[in-house]
């Protein structure tokens, strides 16, 4: 059976609104909420980017059943992995074990703002991520630890507040190389495209855990309004991950996405109120092998979308057969 998640859109809403939506998502029947960890929004028109870890702590304290996940955080440039190990352990405690740590190699948009900048090569980003996961797991094992890696070091470090069971680590992958890393080091896979090849690479490397994926949709009572809202604030989603990982600032995404048309949005995303259209979009991901499907709403009416979800969409997605 598929588990169904709700994307807390930290790029388009402030922290209090995200907390409110998470509480509503729990009432609407979602299994988990997921939030990205950005410093900048993708576009200036999105206008928000609160600190994800503060939101997660508040959501954990304000809910009872629903699970939480980062989708995803980069523990290698803007943060040292020891800090993420501590942050994740704390959220796991506040949520009574309802937290999954999603990690990835990051985007220049968020990571270039500090230190030496964003690594130029994918291989270095993956090497850094490998060391980061090793450090996080080491610190979660308790006691004092030191670590001497090529990119990261810790010296006599100990996390004093640890949950009895460590959070699962989901590793983001857009291609086979990262999927293999997820299968080797992670407890779960995280993706944003319905690529069966990514799932296969994860499984072939020994990955047996949950497989998370985000499904972009746009709900509005009027289909045209849904298309326009998605185009205004989320047209960048059609640019492809290679572009999305490399541009440094929202102004660059504004310029690069000018060629995306409303008809492109209509063709690629489920827009409007047609339940079957939304289910079909989710089905594409389920058939590719994903079993934790996150509904990411690009529409401007989150309450209308949550009512739509509780009125049948969550149950229909949950019942989708997997690969």
Secondary structure, DSSP 8 states (H G I E B T S, - for coil): --EEEEEE-TTTS-HHHHHHHHHHHHHTT-SEEEE---SS-SSTTT-----HHHHHHHHHHH-SS-EEEES-B-TTTTS-HHHHHHHHHHHHHHTTS-EEEEE----HHHHTTSTT---SSHHHHHHHHHHHHHHHHHHHT-S-EEEE-SS-EEEEE--SS--SS--EEEEE-SSHHHHHHHHHH-SEEEESS--HHHHHHHHHTT--S-EEEEEEEEE-SSHHHHHHHHHHHHGGGGS-HHHHTT--SHHHHHHHTTT--HHHHHHHSEEES-HHHHHHHHHHHHHTT--EEEEEE-SS-HHHHHHHIIIIIHHHHHT----
